[in-house]
Amino acid sequence: MTEPLTLPLPAWLRDRFDLPRVLAGEGWDCRLRERFDMRSHEQAFVKCVLARRTNLWLFRANQRRSCGDFIAIDMSSPRRAARRAHVMELKAGGRLVRDGAHLQCTNHRSALAELVARGVLDPASPVELLHGDDAAVLCHLGVNA
């Protein structure tokens, strides 16, 4: 089995953060935890997005595969091709950079292809790369922290 690039983060994480339960819910071995684990500021980011932007589906990117930190999909449209993907790399204190090339996001296209294969996105879906401080990324996504 190929190692997964993305882990769907369910809405209930906004109330109780339990990564082993998420992995178990996907039927994955808990040895994958280190690939998807999050620091406290990343957990706070997840809780904030899930609580305040219910139209966004959030995925944790595999931290060993250079796919970014998170991918958020705006599920407002029933048409997959119209759903915007936001590939995010969080950098404390960093200014927000949109659509720039970042080493940590080198393999983001492979992660997006995995989401296409899951039926969440279309190959033609618009994609935005975001790199910067948690608060700046939240503001860009329309989340009041």
Salt bridges, closest charged atoms under 4 A:
GLU3 OE1 - ARG35 NE 2.71
ASP18 OD2 - ARG16 NH1 3.13
ASP29 OD2 - ARG31 NH2 2.51
GLU34 OE2 - ARG35 NH1 2.89
GLU34 OE2 - ARG64 NH2 2.63
ASP37 OD1 - ARG33 NE 3.83
GLU42 OE1 - ARG60 NH2 3.28
GLU89 OE2 - LYS91 NZ 3.45
GLU114 OE2 - ARG118 NH2 3.53
GLU128 OE1 - HIS86 ND1 2.84
GLU128 OE2 - ARG98 NE 2.84
GLU128 OE1 - HIS140 NE2 2.96
ASP134 OD2 - HIS41 ND1 2.81
